[in-house]
Amino acid sequence: MKGLCLSTGLGTPRDSTGRAGEDFLTCPICLDPLKEPVSLGCHHSFCFNCINKTWATNPDRTCPICRRRSSKDRLEVNFALRELCLSFSEKMKDKELEVKDLSFQESKIKEKKVNKTKFCAFHPDMPPLFCLDESRAICPVCEFSLHSQHKVLSGDKAERKLKEQLQTQIQDLKDQKQSYEELEQTYQQLRQHQEEQTVECLSQITDVFSRLQEVLKEEEERALGALSSEQSRLTHSLDVELQKVREEITTLTNSIQDLQNNLDTHSFLSAATQTPTAPLLRPQPKEGLLLNQAKVLGNLGYRVWKKMKSFVTYSPVILDPNTAECSMHLSQDLCGVTHGPPRALPVVPERFTNEPMVLGSEGIRSGQHQWDVEVGDLPTWDIGVVKKSVDRRGQIYADFNYGIWCLWHGEGRYDNGYGQAVKVNSAPTKIRVKLDYEKGELSFSDANLPSQTSLLTHNAAFTETLFPYVSVGPAAGAKTKELRVSGAFPTDLSTDSQRLAKAIKTPPTLAAKKTQRTPPPPPPRLVNLSKTPQIPFRKPLLPQRTKLSDPPPPPPPPPSYM
């Protein structure tokens, strides 16, 4: 351990040069000038904080240089050494200020840089070792015993190993960067595809609502035309009846005038005896002269919706184009699919990449469901349900072990997807699929047969979301070119249908006409011609009679001529 006296307590430096003084007043741990120096029993000196931090991990309280156990329980600052350090630091600063030669200053700077690269100030010529556990260089003399349980390599081997690790990290980062660049390109493709989807959806939405608006316009014009025709007919009938009433009023007015004239002549008594006494019927308004609003407005929204129902199509399963494999071509209404040339589609997590499949857009988690698949005479297809977690990247088979329950057709035969043949008497052109989630039952039957006898039934304990799926091969020479998903239109008004029916309200013009309708004229007041006219005529307080021959009310007292 020669040379260790260079930084002992207050010992004399090995020479009087500035370099020796600097080494003497340098902490062996931090390699900086001593700060608040303390001296151990072995006369080695350290910074107060440095030795305390070292002993915090070394309960034996040994000297980091000579490994001797310290006899001091309490460390105290060596004030004499501290003053020496301060004095030496000031002298070194003054000396550096006096240096005028630039070449000398440059050499001093280089020397300091070289000194900083040394791993140990006491053994600068010893090649350092490298501790892999702590990832730092160590002095083979001073610190080797502290790392006896660690994995230690020579400096050259450690350098090569670290360079290899750095090269590996650099390559990993380059690969990661390339992955993100590819992901950026994928997102750009997704944006372009999304814009194309938006344009296509916008066009189809516009077309559908244009057709629906045409139907609504036609129905509105038909309803308004029927209303106008009915109003014209009723107006004509009412005009005819009014003409008859006016003629009767004229006749009665003349009769009244004749009788009034008789009151002023001498033949009053004879004229009174000649007045007809036959009972006269009180005229009543003719029925059917008011607009039948119940017929015009009743269930108007439903009737329009029913008309639209024959115009639109319905399918309980809508196919999701984002899941379609590149050879699966979907129709505009997303209910039909054909097998065609592969297309360049963005690869997204939900899309199948190796199997020609497409899923329904809505998952099934409970309840009973039913839909039809029109297969026609297509030579190859399979239909059924898949679980949500089905592998969409690798190669899969129509087997429940892969989370698929299906009916498969190909090579002129039918099977259940895992090799067991399904007996079919006649080739069905439309397959009805029924799913009872709670019961764990999936069945297939011929939708064109009234008996609905099951062709195949799967029984399983479903535990996750299921999606309807279809797969179709090339049509080849088949008459049917497209496999379609369909279903019976709901017999009751669904929520959307009810909302649509409520939205189709009576046109505002009809409401305005209803509020502006002229009330019918009051019935005419008739005079009892079988009795002497009473002047002035007063409306009887008793209930009105429908015939003049009904028992009359008590006659009023005779007038007084006094």
ABEGO torsion letter per residue (X at the ends): XBGAAAABBABBBABABAAAAAAAABBAAAGBBBBGBBBBAAGBBBBAAAAAAAAAABAAGBBAAAGBBBABABBBBBAAAAAAAAAAAAAAAAAAAABABAAAAAAAAAAAAAAAABABAABAABBBBBBAAAGBBBBAAAAAAAAAABBBBBAAAAAAAAAAAAAAAAAAAAAAAAAAAAAAAAAAAAAAAAAAAAAAAAAAAAAAAAAAAAAAAAAAAAAAAAAAAAAAAAAAAAAAAAAAAAAAAAAAAAAAAAAAAAAABAAAAAAAAABBABBBBBBBBBBGABBBAAAAABGAAAAAAAAAAAABBBBABBBBAAABBAABBBBAAGABBBBBBBBBBBBBAABBAABBBBBBABBBABEBBBBBBBAEABABBBBEBBBAABBAABBBBBBAAAGBBBBBBBGGBBBAGAGBBBBBABBBABBBBBBBAAAGBBBBBBAABAAGBBABBBBBBBABBBBBBBBBBBAEABABABBBBBEBBBABBBAAAAAAAAABBBBAAAAAAAAABBBBBBBBBBBBAABBBBOBBBBBABBBBABAABBBBBBBBBBBAX
